[in-house]
Amino acid sequence: MSDLVIVFPLYPGVTHLDFTGPQQVLCRVPGAKIIVASMGGADIEADGLTFTNLVDLAKVEACDVICIPGGFGTSAAMLDEAFMSHIKRLAAGAKYLTSVCTGSLILAATGMLKGKRATCHWAWRDQLKPFGVIVTEGRVVRDGNIITGGGVTAGLDFAFTMVAELAGDTLAQSLQLGLEYSPAPPFNAGTPETAPPEILAAVKSMMAGAMGDRQEAAEEAARRVESAGLNAV
């Protein structure tokens, strides 16, 4: 395998594990070229870590896999016309369109997820609906060449799924063993269905502040997609 170009486009407010988890796995695929890019190649601060020496997204000509991470900066990113123009350009020529967590909202804002099955972090999943996405629960959801991962840590499940797709089950299992990916969480609180009610209520309350703004952003991005489609007719 050679010349397998995988691009992670970053933006302010990205969640670093959404891309560092998959990057840790996918960088071990023989022949893979991982490009971590941002607008203008600017440094990106993510949860207290700063990522530097990034590639200018405008200079990435094409890729085989585009993987869009999520984060609290999703709302601004999917309304950033300059950023989205490069996401649409790269996605149009990519073999695989992929995302982790709320990155699927950005992917949906390209208009390429309409009528397709996709997932997202459980708290924001319904915000895919304005884009005409068939919202689906699951750690990893596939619809043709569209492969989306659920919230944050699901990026690892997604990554091993991608390795199997790109290079076969044997390599995927070998990398899983080499990285000792054998989750055994200390609490059974990782989903709304299993978390204690008081924990679920507290997390929902914590996220409520961003819920309205992101819903508005999703609806505005969906209107832009619809308008662009009508103008193209």
TATA-V490032 format. One record per run of one state. SS is the DSSP state (2 for helix, 1 for strand, 0 for the rest). FROM is the first residue (numbers start at 1). TO is the last residue. If there is no record, write none. Layout:
# TATA-V490032
{{SS:FROM:TO} {SS:FROM:TO}}
This chain:
# TATA-V490032
{{0:1:3} {1:4:9} {0:10:13} {1:14:14} {0:15:15} {2:16:26} {0:27:31} {1:32:38} {2:39:41} {0:42:43} {1:44:46} {0:47:48} {1:49:51} {0:52:54} {1:55:56} {2:57:59} {0:60:64} {1:65:68} {0:69:70} {1:71:71} {0:72:73} {2:74:78} {0:79:80} {2:81:93} {0:94:95} {1:96:100} {0:101:102} {2:103:108} {0:109:116} {1:117:118} {0:119:124} {2:125:131} {0:132:133} {1:134:135} {0:136:139} {1:140:143} {0:144:145} {1:146:149} {0:150:153} {2:154:167} {0:168:168} {2:169:178} {0:179:196} {2:197:232} {0:233:233}}
